[in-house]
Amino acid sequence: MLSKYDVTIGLEVHVELATKSKIFCGCSTAFGAKPNTHTCPVCIGMPGSLPVLNKKVLEYAMAVGLATNCDITRFSKFDRKNYFYPDNPQNYQISQLYMPICRNGFVEINTCAGNKKIGIHEIHMEEDAGKLIHDEITGNSYVDYNRSGVPLIEIVTEPDMSSEVEVVTFLEKLRLIIQYLEASDCKLNEGSMRVDVNLSVKKRGETELGTRTEMKNLNSFKAITRAIENEALRQIKLLEKGEKIQLETRRWDDVKGESYSMRSKEDARDYRYFPEPDIMPIVISNEWINDIKYKQPELRDEKMQRYIREYSIPKYDADIITSIKHMTVIFEKAVELGGNPKKVSNYLMGETMRLLKERNMEAEDISFSPVNLVKLIKLVDEGVINGTTAKEVFEKIFNEDIEPIEYVEKNNLKMQSDESWLQTVIEQVIAANNQSVCDYKNGKERALGFLIGQIMKETKGKANPAVVKKLLLENL
């Protein structure tokens, strides 16, 4: 059934910008404050209050536009989008319909069929609404206006994607672009990146697109993947039964794994847009655009190629490290301090990723100093500690950012190479493991590894593995 249909997907991606104050007033944008403490007459829509555009919002929007190959609109304006909802204090939202700040861009992604350009129809600036909080016990609803007026950009793509894989690939790349620009942290779980999926299906070979639906409440890539799969199948089943697809907005329930209808899909005319009378038009000079271009940082694709070229690390390593911006900061600082690039990479890709997963942490929460990582690598290189001990010490660095040299000294973790001491331990292990000794002498090489492991266990991991192997072979 699926093979008879084509799926067409376009996205509306809302991104909260990383400004310290809101888009039209000076209230804080900090996440997690007590309800209604970051508010003022402007962001709660009091009569007579006047909005003033935050210049940093405009610069972030331009930066994202340039990084996604958009044209910057030299003469731009704001509009009023009129609608009533309890979390919208003014009964309208200040947005951009007629003259968005960016147009006609693209983001190139890698697919199984090769590179593909996903068109960016436009990027516009707007203010966020408040947040409704529903109390399931009392049945009451409350509104928190802290988020009202937080600056957003909305990135509207062309309907160029045809699968959930392409959608997630595009979103991962878009998120990295914005994170590298430091325009937003793009945390889906905190709502600083929100994705609406517009999806339609049509019979294969037809040229006219089918009726689309819009899905909201998608706060993870996993939810986006499931929602797309579910909605495509739902529409196909309806068409197979001869029924029509309704133009509507649907809400995805990730717990139940299904979507349900919220309302019929609004058109622009339903919002009665008109030019915002309280905000002057924006005129952008070529000099300003060139200044934004000059300040653009090295983005992920360029950084990955540079890592391979300058540090001679494998493409796999470069791909993993550059997929997390904060990881690149640690890597580059550690290498700058004298750390071997490959060894620094190994710690980041191995132990660091393992500990992040175990503790359910984000990479942005890493707090250890690259200085202490470089010192740890040096302790191993100089033979002061072995690899097993290094893992133990690194975990302390990860948790508490301890100074590794002092920690090794204080806890007596230095590697032991005293042959007379090791000889005694080896003789005890051989005496206690006659079967393994016989197995080794009968050609079972794995038995040697077992015996070395027993020796390391007896020495609490402090023995020099090279000396242990040499002495053990001599004894055997």
N, C-alpha and C positions, 0 to 999 in steps of 0.2 A: 504493500500500500504506500509506504513512504517513498519508494523508488519512482512513483508516478507523479510526484509533486516536487516543486521547487519552493524553498523557504527564502524569504527576503526579510532582512532585519536592518533597522536603523536605530540609533541610540540618541537619547538625550541625557547627557552626563552633567550633573550639577556638582560643582566643586567649591567648597568653602575656602576662601583665600586666607592666607596666613598673616593678615594685618593685625595689629594690636588693637585697633579701634574699628568701629562699624563703618559701613559704606557712606552714611550720610550724617553721622554724629560722632561724638568722641567717646561713646560708651565702650567698655572693654569687650573683647570677643573671647576671653578666656573660657575654656570648656569646664563644666562641672561646678559652677558657682551655685549658690542657693537661688531658688526660683525668684525671678523678678527683682534681682539686685543689680543687674547690669542694664538699666533702662533709664530713659529720659523722655521729655515731651516729644522729641523728634521720632524716636524709634517705637513709641507706643501711640503715635498718631494723634497727638493733642492738637486741637484747632489753633491755628496761628503759628505753629512751629514750622521752621523752614529748613529743608535739607541742604547740606553742603557736601559736594563730592569729595571723597577721600582720594587724593592723588595717587597713593600707593596702589589702590585698587586698579586704577587705570593702567599703571605701569605693569602690574602683574598680568593683567589681561593682554596687554600688548606683547609681553614676553612669551606667554603661552601661544599666542597667535603666530609670532615669528618662528617659534620652535616647531610649530605644526604646519609650516609653509603657507600661512594665510596672508592675504592682502589686508593691510591695516586701513581702516576707513578714516580718511583725513578729516571729514566733517561728520561728527557723530552726535546723536541726540538720545535722550531718554523719553520713555512713554509711560502712560498709566494703563495698567491692566486691571480692570475693574471686576471684582468679584467679592462675594460675602462668604466669610468663613470665620469661626470664632478665634482662630489663631492669627488672623489678619487684621490688626487693630485699625488700620486706616480704611478698610473696605476696598482697598486697591493696593497693587504692588507696583513699585517703580522698576521698570524693566526696559528692554530695548526691542522693539518690533521692526520698525521701519529702517533704522540706520544702526545696525549692530557694529560693534567695534572691530570685528574681524570677519572676513569672508573667504570662501573659495580656497581652502587649504587641503592638506591630506597628511595621513600618517601611513607609512609603508610598513607592512607586516610580512613575516615569513610564514608561508603555508606549505602544505605537502605538495601543492602544485607550483610552488615558486613564490616569488615576491608579489604582493598585491597592495595596491593603493586604496586606502579607505578614505573617501572624500569627507572633508569637513565643510558642511554647508555654511555654518556661521558659528561665531562665539560672541555671546552678548553678556553684558553685566546686568546684575539685578540684586535686589535685597531679598534676604531670606524671611520667611514668616516665623511666627512663634511656634511653640510646641504644645500640643494637647496631651494631657496626662489623664488616663482613665483609671479610676479606682474601682476594681472589680468587686470589692467587698461592699462598698456603699452605693455603687452605681453612679457616683458623681464624676464629673469631668472638670479638670482644672487646666488653666492655661499658664504657661511660663513664657514670658516675652524676652527672656535673655537672648534668645536666638534671633528675635525680630530685628532686622537691619544688619545682620551679619552679611558681609559681602560674598556674593556668588558670581561665578561665571558659569554659563550654561553652554556646553559644547554640543552642537547638533550635527550629527553625521548625515551623510547621504545613505540611502538604503543599499549599501554595498556589501553587506555581510550575508552569508548564506548558511551559517551553522553556529552552534554554540562555541565551537573551538575557535573560529575566527573572531567571535565577539570577545572571548576571554583574552585571546592573544592581543587584540587591539587595546583592550582596557588595561592590560598589564603594561603595554608599552606607553600608553598615554599617561598612566599613573607615574611611571618612572620619569617621563619627561617633566611632569609637573613637580615631582619630588626633587629632581636634580635642579630645577629652577628655584626651589625653596618657596614656591608660590602657595603650596598647601602640603599637609602631611598625607592627604588622601586616604584617611582611615575609614574604610567602609563601615566598620563596627561602631564608630562614633558619629557617623553621618557626615563627615567632612568630604566624602565622595558618595554621591547617590546616583543610581542608574535607573532610567526608565527605558524599557525595551519596546519598540514598535515592531510588530511582526505580522507578516501576512504570508499566505501560501497560494500557489496557483498550480494548475496542471502543467506538467513539463511540456514545453513547446509553445505555450501561450505567451503573448507579449505584454498583455495588460496585467498590472499587478492586482492581487486580490485585496479585499477589504482588510484593513489592518486593525489590530487591537494594541492598546498600550498597557504594559504591565508595570506596576509600581511595587514598592516595599521590597526591593532586592538589595540586601546589605552584605552580600558576600559573593565571591566568584562561584562558589558551589551552588548558591541559591539561584544565581543567574543561569547557570548551566541547566539546572533542573527545571526552572521555569520555562526556558526556551524549548526544551524537549517536550514538556507537558503541553504547552500552548500550541506548538506545531501539530502535535498528535490530535489535540482537541479539535482544531480547525479542520484538519483532514477528515476526521470522523464525521463532522457535520456536513462537509461537502459530499462525502461518500453517500450520506443519507439524503442528499438533495436539499439540504437546508442552507440558509444564508448566514454568513458571518455578520455579526452586528459591529458597527463602528462604536467601540466603547473602551472605557478605562477599566482595567481589572486589577485586583489586588492579589499578590502572591502570598499564600500561607505556607511557609517553609516547613512547619511542623506536620501539617496534613499532606503536604506535597501536592497542592492543587491551588488553582486560582478561582476567584469569584468576581462577579460583576460589581463595580462600584457605582458607575454612572455612565450615561452616554457620553461619547467623546466630544468635548467642546471644540469649536472652531474659533479662529481669531475674532470673528465678528461677535461671538457670544461674550467676549470680554470687553467690548466697546472701547477699544484702544483709542487714545488720543494723546497728542504730545504733552509731556510733563511741563506744566507752566512755571514751576518753581526752580528748575535747574537750567542754567544756560547751556547752549550747545557746546560741544567739545571740538576744538580745532587743533589738529596734531600736525606739527611741522616735520619735514624730512630730517632736520637736525635731531629732533627728539627721538624719532624712530632709529636713527643711526646710533644714538647714545644707548638706547636699549639693546640694540644688536651688539654693540661693543662690550656691554656688561654681561652678555649671555655666558653662562659657564660651559665647560666641556660636558656634553651630554653623554648618555650611556654608550651609544654605538661608537663614538669617537674614543671614549675612555677605554673601552674593551680592546679596540685595535691597538691603542697605545700601550696598554699593559702587555699584550702579546709581543709587540715590537721592542719595547724598552726593557722589559723585565724578563723576557724569554720564558714566561710561564705558559702552560698549555691553554688552548682556547677554552677548554672545560673550566679551568680555574678562573680565568678572566670572566667567563659568562656568569659563574656563580657569584663572584665577589661584586661585580658591577650591577647585579640584579637587586642589590640593597645599597642605597646611597650611603648610609651610615657605615657600612662595612668598608666602602672605598676610602672613607676618611681615616679609619683605623689602619687599613693596609698601607696607604700612602705615607702616613706619619711614621709607621713602624719601619718601612723601607728607608725613609729619609734619615731615621736614627741609626741605620746600619744593619737592620735585619735582612737576612737573606730572603729575597722575594718569594721563592718557592716554599721555604720553611714557614714564613709568615702566612702564606696562602694556605698551607696545610693545617695550621692551627685554626684559622678562620673557618675553613670548609669542614674540618673534622670536629674537633672538640667544641668549638664555639657553637656550630649549628646543632650539635647533639644536646648541649646544655640548654640552648634556647628552646628546643623542642620539648625536653624533659620538664622545663619550668613554665612552658606555655607562654613564653615571652616574645615580644617583638624585638627585632634587631635594634630599633631605635632606643631600646631600654638598656643596651650594653653600656656599662659605665667604667670598665677597666681601662687603664692607661696603656697606650701603645709602648710607653717606656718600659713598663714592667713585662710586657710580652717579649720585647727585644732582650731584656736581661735574662729571661727564662731560656730563650733560644741559645744565648751565649753560654749559660751554665751547662747545657747539654753538649754544645759544640766543644767546650773545654774539658768535657769528661768529669765534671763535678757531680752531676746527677745523671741517672739513666732515663730512658724513655718512659718507663713505668712511673717513676717518681715524678717526672716532669708533668704527667697527666694529673697527678694528685695536686701538685703545686699550681698548675694552671687553673684547676677548679677553684682553689682558694683565691687566685687572682681574679677570676670571673666573678666570684661571689662578693669579695671584700676588697679587691684591688690591693692585695698585700704586696710588700716589697719582697721579691723572691729570694734575694741573697740572704737577707736577714732571716727569713722564714726557714730556709734550708739549714742555716747555721743553728738556729734556736731549736729545731726539731731533729737535729742530728741525721739529716737525710743524705749527706754526701755519699757518693758511691765508694764502696770498699774494694780495694784491689790488693789487699794484704794476702799474699799467697799462702802463708803458713796458717792464717785464720781460715781461709777458704778451703784449704786442704783438709782441715779437720771436719768441716761441714760436709764436704764431698764424700769423705770416707763414711760418715754417718748415713748419708742418703743412699750410697751404694749398698751398705749393709742392710738397710731397711727395705730395699727394692730389688731383691735377687731376681725376680721374674723379669723385670724390665731390663736388667743387665743381660740376662740370657737372651731376651728378645733382640736386643741390639747386636749381640755377638752372632746371632743367627740371621742378621741382615735386615732387621726391621728398624729403619732409620727413625721412625716416629718415636721409638722408645727413647732416643737421645733427647728429643724435645721434652718428653715427659720428665726425664731426670733433671734437665736444666730447670724446668718449672718448679720441681720440688726443692731444688737448691735455692732458687730465688725466693720461694715461699719461706724457707728456713731462715734466710737472711733478711726477711721482710722487704724484699725488693731492692736492697741497697748494694747488692753485689754487682761488680762490673761484669756484664754478660760475656764479654770477649775473654776475660781472664777465666771465668767459670768454664766456658766451653773448652778452652785450651787445657786446663787442669783436669777436667773430667775425661777428655779423650786420652790424656796421658795415663790416668788411673785405669781406664777401661782397657 
